[in-house]
Amino acid sequence: MNLSKLKPACGSTHLRKRIGRGIGSGLGGTSTRGHKGAKSRSGYHSKIGFEGGQMPLQRRVPKFGFKNINRIAYKAINLDTIQKLADDKSLTKIAFQDLVNAGFVSSNHLVKILGKGSITSKLEVEANAFSQSAIAAIEALGGNAVKL
């Protein structure tokens, strides 16, 4: 074995096509672009969604619905999740940062506490919004629901 005699395995490398280098190369003339038409010309670029003159999909399918620009999207967290977090970390106050650290939400999310499940300990919970059932369940045990 000699390092100067190493070479790639047979068939693992390929020569690149040298198109447009004369008729004798076999890849001259039209340079693999076919005959005439926009696609054979330099600078060709089709529009996104162009289907060769067929009515494109975005024009065939009708418009539907609308996006409410005033909608506020909350990340929902249930009471049973809050209770599990409080038990695991032995917390009496659940701040927004605790939810971020636990990986339930990102720091740029808005959080809404929902009333699914139940809590068993007195907790002070900070969030952007609460459902009525969540506030009732938290305050029934003497806890406090604090809106940010």
Sequence and secondary structure as in RCSB ss.txt:
>XXXX:A:sequence
MNLSKLKPACGSTHLRKRIGRGIGSGLGGTSTRGHKGAKSRSGYHSKIGFEGGQMPLQRRVPKFGFKNINRIAYK
AINLDTIQKLADDKSLTKIAFQDLVNAGFVSSNHLVKILGKGSITSKLEVEANAFSQSAIAAIEALGGNAVKL
>XXXX:A:secstr
  GGG    TTS       SS GGGTS TTTTS SSSGGGSTT    TT  TTS  HHHHS       TT   EE
EEEHHHHHHHHHHHT SEE HHHHHHHTSS TT EEEEE  S   S  EEEESEE HHHHHHHHHTT EEEE 
